[in-house]
Amino acid sequence: MEAGIVGLPNVGKSTLFNALTKSNILAANYPFATIEPNVGVVPIPDSRLAIITKYIPPQKLVPAVLRLVDIAGIVKGASEGEGLGNKFLSHIREVDAIMQVVRCFTKAPGGEEILHVSGTVDPVRDMEIIAMELVLADLQTVEAGLGKAERAAKSGKPEDVARYAVLKALKPALDAGKPARTVKFDEPEQQKQLKQLGLITVKKVLYVMNVDEDDLEGTGPMAQQVRAKAKEEGAEVVAVCAKIESELSQMAESEQQEMLEALGLKERALASVARATYKLLGLQSYFTAGEKEVRAWTIPIGATAPQAAGVIHTDFEKGFIRAEVYTVADLEKFKNEKAIKEAGKLRVEGKEYVMHDGDVCHFLFNV
């Protein structure tokens, strides 16, 4: 799972990235501090892993991970080459979701003023600038391919006809400033062609509100504007104070907990960001547990047992026989797998079984 962090310059984007990934890269107080996209792979906090490892101590613990790509600040006109232009727009095409950091703070960590690239702090305007630049970048892609696709469609090949139909349907929406994800395609071939276009605005968006220290819940006027705008779009939103996250990232775990309690926070931002990203992408986790390894695996909601097994290895899906499944709650209650089985709580599931979030599984397969 990979999310690209975008935003206007000086919104706290790189500060947040560094804090979440415990990176030492320092963001300068000027536009384009990030010259190449920085990549961080961070473990996703999951309290269920602590329960599993308590009763099944492993040699190795492997949590699910979120891959974060910090992309340089986008400015108005980026789609036409302003700032660092399309070089950075191209990086966004590679990710699963867009994580847009929106400035909802007024002062820098030390109290000094951080200049906004547009002169004033206006989160909704910032959201609209980024959205329009991404739409314009996609419009260029569509317009560039439309003529060629129209000529190719005359061959009558299903894939060529579908590609032209997709481009033709997308253009008026993008012309109107709407993202590509607002145009729905039901035919499988059209869905395939849409995916191959690599459009940016097909991707779902998580808005990360970078809030002041006195508005950690994101209930202030600016944050409320962002929430309202996100609700209109059907997007996810989460409040984060990058300044506090930066401080926490430099502390030992015990000190982090003390600071969180003092601030009235239950967890670090990574947990809420990860949950929101999971929800945005329609994902969930299941676990495998044994003496050698306890691991969290990421799967789409609605995945069947064979599909879940295939995430481990394609052979597991091809040769799937059955899955032995129990819950983390069962493990916590009965203390070990033997007792779970004796209590009749170890379920045997076949190929039609739809996985639930938090299932603990053993897969039986034959290749």
Buried (B, 14 or more C-beta within 10 A) or exposed (E): BBBBBBBBBBBBBBBBBBBBBEBEEEBEEEBEBBEEBBBBEBBBBBEBBEBBEEBBEBEEBBBBBBBBBBBBBBBBEBBEEEBBBBBBBBBBBEBBBBBBBBBBBEEBBEEEEBEBBBEEBBBEBBBBBBBBBBBBBBBBBBBEBBEEBBEBBEEEEEBBBBBBBBBBBBBEBBEEEBBBBBBEBEEEBBBBBBEEBEBBBBBBBBBBBBBBEEBBEBEBEBBBBBBEBBEEBEBBBBBBBBBBBBBBBEEEEEEBBEBBEEEEBEEBBBBBBBBBBBBBBEBBBBBBBEEEEBBBBBBEBEBBBBBBBBBBEEEBBEBBEBBBBBBBEBBEEBEEBEBBBEEEBBBEBEEEBEBEEBBBBBBEBEE
